[in-house]
Amino acid sequence: MHIYKRLILSYLLILPILGMAQPKSQPYWQQRAEYTMEINMDVKSHQYSGKQELVYYNNSPDTLTKAYYHLYFNAFQPGSMMDVRSLNIEDPDSRVGSRISQLNKDEIGYQHIKSLKQDGKAVTYKVEGTILEVRLNKPVLPGNKTTFEMEFEAQVPIQIRRSGRDNAEGVAYSMTQWYPKLSEYDYLGWHTNPYIGREFHGVWSDFDVKITIDPTYVIGGTGYLQNPDKIGHGYQKENKEVKASDKPLTWHFKAPNVHDFAWAADPDYKHTTAQVPNGPTLHFIYQETEENKENWEKLPEHMVKAVQFMSENFGKYPYDQYSFIQGGDGGMEYPMATLITGNRNFNSLIGVSVHELIHSWYQGVLATNESLYPWMDEGFTSYASDVTMKHLFDPESDRNVHEGSYRGYFHMANSGKEEPLTTHADQYHSNRSYGINSYAKGAVFLHQLSYIIGEDTFKKGMKRYFNTWKFKHPTSVDFIRVMEKTSGMQLDWYLEKFVYTTDQIDYGIKTVAGEGDATYVTLERVGEMMMPIDLYVEYEDGSKEIYYIPLRIMRGAKDVENTQIQRMNKEVWPWTYPTYTLKINNGVSKIKSIEIDPTGRMADIDRSNNSVELKSAMKAFEDPTK
């Protein structure tokens, strides 16, 4: 064969391999599932049996030969990975501690598989801790579907972390992570992380769930109740008295296009509702006591306002319902619902309710992989929670509502123990590092981004992000690309420095020198991370100017944010240059002060060198020995 023809043939053979090696170059795809489940709960033994039919759609370009399920309740057993991690981490969660290691047989959790079939034929499977591995009889080809039929039995553990029975406030059942849940498969492959105690990830699915339970129990959770006329408990217009001697009731829920299903049950639950104008019906399900009665009665009006504010500013809530349910061990988000502890003071109840509600945007609808991107889940939610709380209680204030997040980040940055935001949620060296990174630094990431691209552009970008990626699994790159398109800037450097590394921001005013009717200011980059600079100059007559210095690597500039102060656009700063000198067309004697970013949005770890009062500082600048 001619050498030229051989080369062409070789190239054609290699092309498919190259394509497989670059999954992100392919069009976006995601898997799909349909769950149908029937559950029978025995409230005396705290055990339940279940049947599950799962139709799985392989929308990937890959042929699947295995499947994996999560069996979360298996974590609540002595010797589990969650137990050992809690016993060995330097700062264990006080809610867990050594409690799992001390559980008795009737207090542990488990999910046992009794049978499993694929398309009507039994399959081979094995269980390792919280993961069920299934070897498929028949591979699932791209574009095809398969049906799994499962029978299982389970025991609800004593409530320790999120899930369980008999929580500290006396709620009978917090049923989260309660069913065998199919693992997600995406461009990175199967996500089979064992349950250590952190976050979750799931397939976008439709759920059809029937729960049969003692008739005195009231249930609230994900999805729309299909048979309120047969349930009673205030779910129908004319309530009927329900007695323990009655036959068990079957509650039938359907939840479209969600990635998880949670519920809670208790015989003492009270159920009220509130309607959001042009929005969802809010359900409030809680144990009413003399101590919490007033707080729970005041909660609905604030949550209605919170949903309205979030829908207007961050994207419209897409479901017709949301439920605030007393249960769990603090506050945890689930699709269309949250479980929160309810015996709190009013401020605490409002705070946790707002935070968990906002997770319906960040993770409930924008379903990032929480294990890989906890800062996009908790951090974005913390940012929006601060903004929403300000709207509810302090709308006229111009204070920086994110100060707490910045303090948390600065503390960790200066501790010498900071870890990059790319750290897997389960693998942080300490719970404290995970918490500050995910909640505080994640919120700082957003507020600081508004400094880089401008507040108005940032707000447009957040809405665009929601509308572009709702009901999908966005990554950090997907988010930053939306912001690049909205701003017209290059922002990869920001993601790479602030997320992928622990490089810190520290800029300072190095020298100020007068020369005739001009003043020359030299700035220096002390820290490793580059940033654009807003330099505010205030004059003795009270007037102000902003000198704006974009980074060359940004390939653009933000729009004017403050129309009340004249902005002077300066030449770009190449980030490899440690210093930058700019000229102010006014003499030193006319300048009162100079300050880098008085808004405090730039997370500068040392602001002591960010400002200069000219009259008191000129001698020090002129004489370096002072």
Beta strands, then each sheet from edge to edge (+ up, - down):
strand 1: 32-42
strand 2: 47-57
strand 3: 64-70
strand 4: 110-118
strand 5: 121-122
strand 6: 124-128
strand 7: 131-140
strand 8: 145-155
strand 9: 164-165
strand 10: 173-175
strand 11: 181-182
strand 12: 185-186
strand 13: 189-190
strand 14: 205-213
strand 15: 218-221
strand 16: 224-225
strand 17: 249-258
strand 18: 263-266
strand 19: 269-275
strand 20: 281-287
strand 21: 321-326
strand 22: 331-334
strand 23: 337-340
strand 24: 507-515
strand 25: 518-525
strand 26: 533-539
strand 27: 544-549
strand 28: 566-569
strand 29: 579-584
strand 30: 591-596
strand 31: 611-613
sheet 1: 5+ 4- 8+ 2- 1+ 14+ 17- 16+
sheet 2: 6+ 7- 3+ 11-
sheet 3: 9+ 10- 18+ 15-
sheet 4: 12+ 13-
sheet 5: 19+ 20- 21- 23- 22+
sheet 6: 24+ 25- 29+
sheet 7: 28+ 27+ 26- 30+ 31-
end
